[in-house]
């Protein structure tokens, strides 16, 4: 059973030697020195396989109800964020901010009442890429709905960041 040392410093930052140790319940070890021990029978290959779960670390999701509609909103990945930026950069300075908001919501809204956004697209261009279809659907909504959804997304992102920045360490 390989052992790995980690040093947790103030603010939840890991030393160069290792990473903070999280308990099964999501709490962080409060000791300044902690040891991680792989479960019996788990080899290095399985340890590597668990690293694939990093994509879900910090992911947060919630359902926002507006009227009779339920919007499932999620934080976005780095790849999705790059897509948002590339879509926004296609426009001039005056349009970029609104395009950035539409593109962010197009990535963040998982579905509406269980239906993916691209399935709601009814435009003339059926060969349009999925992201553009999603943005087209969102652009047809009232700005008050977009404002509320973006506010909810922003709050979800803030909560995700707070959870990762070690609020549990301060307790």
N, C-alpha and C positions, 0 to 999 in steps of 0.2 A: 504494500500500500504506500504510494508515494505521498510525501508530506510537502506542503508548500507553506512558507511563512509569508505573512502579510503584516504590514504596519499601517494602522489607521490613524491618521493625524487629524487635528482639529478641522472641522468643516467637512469631514467625510472624504477627504482626499486620500488616495492610496500612495504609499511610498513607491520608490522605484523598484523595490523588491517584490511587491505584490499588489493585491487588491483588497478592498474592505471585505469582510466576511459577513454575508447576510444569513440570518436564521431562516428556517422554513416558514415562519410566520411573517416574514418580510422585515423584521427588525434588524438593526445593525449591531454587531458586536461592539460593546463599549470599552473593551480592553484595548490598550495601545498596541499590544502584541497578541496576535491570534494565529492559530494553526488551523489549516484546512486539511482534512483527511478524506481521501476518496473513499466512497463506499466499497466494501469488500467485493472483489471480482470485477471492478470497473477498471479497464485499462486506458492507456493514453488515447487510443482511438475514440473510445466513448467520451472521454473528456473533451476531445476536439468536437465531437458531434453536439455536445451541449453548448458549445460556443455559438452555434447557429441560432440559439434562442436569444442572443443579444438583440436581434432585430425587434423583439417584443419588449425589451427592457425600456421602460419609460413610455410605452404606448398606453394611451388612455382613450376611453370611448364613453360616450353618454348619449342618451336619447333626449332630444329637445322637442317638446310638444308645443306647437303653435296652432291654435284652433283644433281642427280634427286631424291634423297631420303630425306624424312622428318622424323626425329627422334623426337618423343615427349619424353622429358626428364623431370623428376620430382624429387624433394627432397624426401628422404626416411624417413620412420617412425622409431621409436626406435626398434620396432619388426623386421623390415626389416634390420636394422643395426646389430642386434644380429644374424640374419640369415647369413649376410655377414661374420661376425666374425667367426661363427661356421664353415662355408664352408672353410674359409681361414685356420683355425686351423687344419684342416684335413691333411694339407700338411707340408712338411719339411720347414726349415727356408729359403732355397733358392727359394722355389716356392711361399711362402706366399704373397709376395708383388704383384706379377702378378695375383694370385688367388683373392686377395682382390680387385684389380681393376676390374677384370672380374665379380666378385660377386656383387660389387657395381653397375656396369653398368647394370647387369642383373636385379637388383631391380629398378634402376632409369629409365631405358628406358621403357616407357609405351607401345610404339608401333613404328613400322617403316611403313610409308605410310599407317597408319591406321590398320596394321596387328600386333597382339601381337607376341612377340618374340617366344613363345613356339609353335605357329602355323608354324614357319619357320623351326622347328627341323625336320630333315629327317634321324636321326641316326637309328641304328639297335635296340636299346633298347627302345621300346615304353612304357615300364613300369617305365621308369626313372621319378623321381619327376620333377615338373615344373621348379624349380630353376635350377636344373642340365641341363634340356633341354635348358633353356634360356642361361646359361653359355656356353653350347656347341655351340650354334649358334654364340655367341659373339666371342668365341675362334677361329672361322673360319674366322674372319674378319682381314683385314690388320691392323698392329699396328698403322699406321698413323691415321686411322679412330678412333681406340680406344683412342689414345692420344687426338685427337680433342674432342671426346665426353666426356672424363673424365675431360678435361679442362673446357668444357661448364658446366658440372655437378658441378664442384668445384666452378665456378663463381656463379652459381645459388644458391648453398648452402651459399656462402658468402653474396649474396644479401639478402637472407632470414634472415640470422642472423643479418645483419645490420638493417633491417626493424624492427626486434623484439627488438633490443637493444636500441631503442628509438632515432634514428636519428631525428625523428620528434620533440622530446623534446628540442633538441639543437637549433631549429629554432626560 
